[in-house]
Structure formats: structure tokens, C-alpha cells
């Protein structure tokens, strides 16, 4: 039986960073896991008289949030006191990731992470795993059990990491290939080729992963780029032959459409031009960038490149994409860029879907797309409710929830057409 959901149904006819805009309807019909129709409630009721009706009143019905850069193995260490990126890795990340040699531990954390994300309205995520193949299995098993569209890959490192977290160029290739063949395209799962970042991979390992990507062009490739200034100096010392940080990937076949780079804060003019020319995507991680003092992302890049939004759990300090939107607004303000609420919402839905080359599947509410939806209560707390009383349009209603909202604002989450 089809479901007819009534409320304020938000979708996008185009990119608000490029002059496109949102669309507001009264109802959406979903059937067999996909959006069937969107429009006025009376018209939808007449066209689908047998549909089961759920009335969400004045709540906002949106595509589910898509978190485009996550480290699910860092779930347990979120909000740990830290200094800079390299200190964070050595003090918290690497010791925690060593524990993922235990498949049972990996499975427990994967399930916990996904339940936390779902509680905050996140319906899809692209995560890094650890060096252990079992950490990929755990993530995909948890996602498959919950019916999620999700991406991950074995994190590859063959230097500048503890012995228990290092592989080799050959084993990185072999393990990644085996996992790709096992999981890519199963249900709603996609494998992502995943070198952690240039400082923890030799040129030989990057080259091996570039070769694997060349052999499997339908996959994405994810890594980190230009997160902190001291990291960039470290890369320069490790790769003296390279023109810049991006060139450490480009020279090894790790730059083209389907490349997804997290952070990308301190880019050179050449790097900006090459990223645009190659059709690569960037992912903005604002709570992480401020939490460990990385810098302020230039949202002006969204007019030239595919840009998504992410919590960067657990370097990021929240599982909530609402809080992440708020942080993106604040970061942009510090750069003199006033983001409209529609642009923030786009980044957390359509923008992240486009960054992951999944805009034909998720990220919007349109006929044929998968029915991953979040229902947001725009009066979830007394503070938010009083801020919306004078609202004269949708965005004056939505903005207080962006800035003040949390998991209490999430009234319902639909995954593949089923209310979870």
C-alpha cells in the first residue's frame, strides 16, 4: 500500500548556490521504497485514494540528511579534549582504531553509530572504516540491517601510524579489491577506495590505490586534503617532488570525477583550478574544523564545485546535521559569507548527494528517488517555538531549528519508504 504524507514538503528545483530555489508542496506519496508523486494534498488524495495517510501538520518533510564524511570508528571518542590534528590522531584516533581488530567491537560501534545518526535524521552516510577488513564488514552489515544507503572503505596506511594499523601497498590493494567485490552494489551499499591521507601512505600505496580505482571507475575515492597548515608542511616534507598537497594524489591517479576530499581549507590557486577542472567534490566539516582549530572553509567554492556537508564524527563535535548546518553558517559569517537557510539545507541533502554522485538516488524529494525522508518539528523546544511565532515565510520558520535544533526536532525518519 502506498503512503501519503501530509505536511510542508520541501524539495529543490535547482542549486541555490547557482540561482536555483526550493519548492514547497503539501504532500508526498511514496510506494515501494520510492517517491511516487509530490503536490497539493487534495490532488494527491484524489489521485491515490487508497493510500495510507499520515498527517504531520505543520512539520517540515524533507529528504533525509546525508553525512558525506564520517569516521564511524571514532564514535566512542567524540568530544575528547584535543589540540591539533596530529595530536588528535596519536592520542585518540589510533589507539581507538586498534580496537577494531575485534569484529565484535567493530559491530557494536557500527550499530551504535548508525542508531545515533538516525536519531538525528541522518539517513545516509559516507564513512571511513579502519585498516581492518572486518571494520568494513561491520559497517556494511549494520547499514544493510537498517536498509540504509551507505558508503565506506578500508582505511589504508603504510607509514606514520602504529604497527597494528599499518598495511602495505600490496595488501591495501588486495584487501580493498576483495572488499569492493564483496560489497559494492549489494542492496544500497557502495564501496569507497580510501587512503586516509598522504602522510600515512607512501607514493607506492597511493599508486596501488590509484590503479584499483582505474580498474573500478564506478566507485568513489575519498581522502583528506589541506586540513591544517602544519599538516600541509608535513606533506611538503614527505613529498618534495610534488607541486602541492593535491598533487600527491593527482600524480598517483587519485584525482578525477568521483574523488571526494574532506576539509580542503587551505587550497592554493592551482589546487582550486585543478579540482574544478577534474570535477572533484569537497566536503565541508565545520564543527571539526573549529573543534581542532583547522581553519575556515571558503563556501564560495560551492559556486564552482560539488560541495557536501559532514559532521566528521568524531573529530566533529556533534552527530547532528542541524548542528553542522549551524556551524557552517557561523564559519561562513567569519569569512563574510552570509549563507541563506536554503543553502544550508541544500548542503545537508542535495549537496551531499551530489558530492557522492548519488543525486539520482537520494538527497531530494522527487518522483523516482528513493524515499529516505526526515520529518522535522519546527517548534520542538520552547526557545525555537517562540522564535518562529513571527515567521512570515518558510525560511523564517526553519532557521531557528537550524541554529537551535537537536534530535528533539526529529519527529520521524523514513528509510526506503518505511517509517523507522
Secondary structure, 3 states (H helix, E strand, C coil): CCEEEEEEEEEECCCHHHCCCEEEEEEEEEECCEEEEEECHHHHHHHCCCCEEEEEEEEEEEECEEEEEEEHHHHHHCCCCCCCHHHHHHHHHHHHHHHHHCHHHHHHHHHHHHHHHHHCCEEEEEEECCCCHHHHHHHHHHHHHHCCEEEEECEECCCCCCHHHCCCHHHHHHHHHHHHHHHCCCCCEEEEEEECCHHHCCHHHHHHHHHHHHHCCCCEEEEEECCCHHHHHHHHHHCCCCCCHHHHHHCCCCCCCCEEEEECCCCCHHHHHHHHHHCCEEEECHHHHHHCCCCCCCHHHHHCCEEEECCCCCCCCCCCHHHHHHHHHHHHHHCCCCCCHHHHHHHHHHHHHHHCCCCCCCCCCCCCCECCEEEECCCCCHHHHHHHCCCCCHHHHHHHHHHHCCHHHEEEEEECCEEC
